[in-house]
Amino acid sequence: MYNYYFAIASQDFLIKEEPLEEILRERTSYYKSINKDIDFWLVLNPSFLNMPELYPVKKQITYKSAAIVSCDKKFIQWLKLRISFVITGNFQSKSLLKIDNQ
C-alpha cells in the first residue's frame, strides 16, 4: 500500500484564484535541481473522494474539485501554508491508477 497526501479545494479557487501553475512549476524546477522524481499530481474531480473514509472531506467540497496529490507529506503541509484555504488529508492505495482514474 502506498500513502498519498492531498490538498483539495474547488477547481475555481485552486486553479483560477491561486498561482497554482507557478507553485507547481517552481516545485518541478526544485525537484529537477536535486534530481528527485516528480511525486505530485494535479487531479481534477478526484475519484479518491469516493472512499468511505474520505466522506467527511467530500461533504465539505460542494463544487467541482481539484487536488494536488503527493507521496510527500511535507510538500502538502507546505502547500497548506502557501494556499491556506484548502483541505488536507491522506489515504492509502495499492496504485496511483486508482486516484487518477476519473
N, C-alpha and C positions, 0 to 999 in steps of 0.2 A: 504494500500500500504506500502511496505517495501522499505527503502532506502538501496541501495548497493553501495559500493565504490570499485574501482578496480585499479590495476596496471597491465599493459599489455605490452608485448613485444613479439618478435619472440620466438618460442619454443627453438631454438638452443641457443639463448642468455640467456634466463631466466633459462633454465634447465641445460644446459651444461657449460656455461661460468660463471655463478654466483653461489655462495654457497647456493642456494635456499633450499636444503634439510636441511642444518644446521640452516638456518634462521627460517624455519618453525618448526623444532624440538625444537629450543630454545623458540620460541613463545608458542608452545604447553606446554612445561615444565613450563613456566611462568604462563600460564593460569591455569594449574593444581595447582600450588603453591598458587594461590589466589582464587581457587575454582570457576573459571569462565568457562562457557561453551565455546567450540570452536565455533567461529563465523567467520571463514575464510575457504576458499576452493581454491584448485588449479584446474583450469578449462582449459582443452585443447580445442583449436578451439572453443571458447565460442560463442554460438548462440546469446547471447545478443547483439553482434555487428551488428546484422541484424535489430536492432531497428532503425527507421528513424533518431532519434535524435543523434545516435552514428555513423552515416555515416562518419563524418569528422575523427573520430578515425579509423574506418575500412579502410578508404582510406590511412591512414599512415602505416598500417600494410600490408606489401607486401608478407610475408611468413606465414607459419603456426604459429598461435599464442598460447600463454599460458597466463593466467591471474590469479592473486591472487584476489579473491573477498571476501569482508568482510562487515559486518554491522558496523564496527568500523572505522570511518573516520580517526581518529588519527593513527591507525595502518597503513593504506595505506599511509598517509603522512610520517610516519616514514620509511616505506618501500621505498618510493620515495627518501628519503635522503640516505638510505642504498644502494639502487640499482638505481643509477641516470639515467640510460638510459632506463626508462620505461615511458609509457604514463599513466597518471592517469585520472580518471573521475568517474562519478556516473550515476546511473539510478534507476528507481523505478520499482518494480514488485509486483504482487499480491502474488507470492510464490517463493520459491527457485527453484522449479522444472523447471521454465521457463529458468533460466540461466544454469541449469545443463543438460538440455535436448539436447543432441548433435546428 
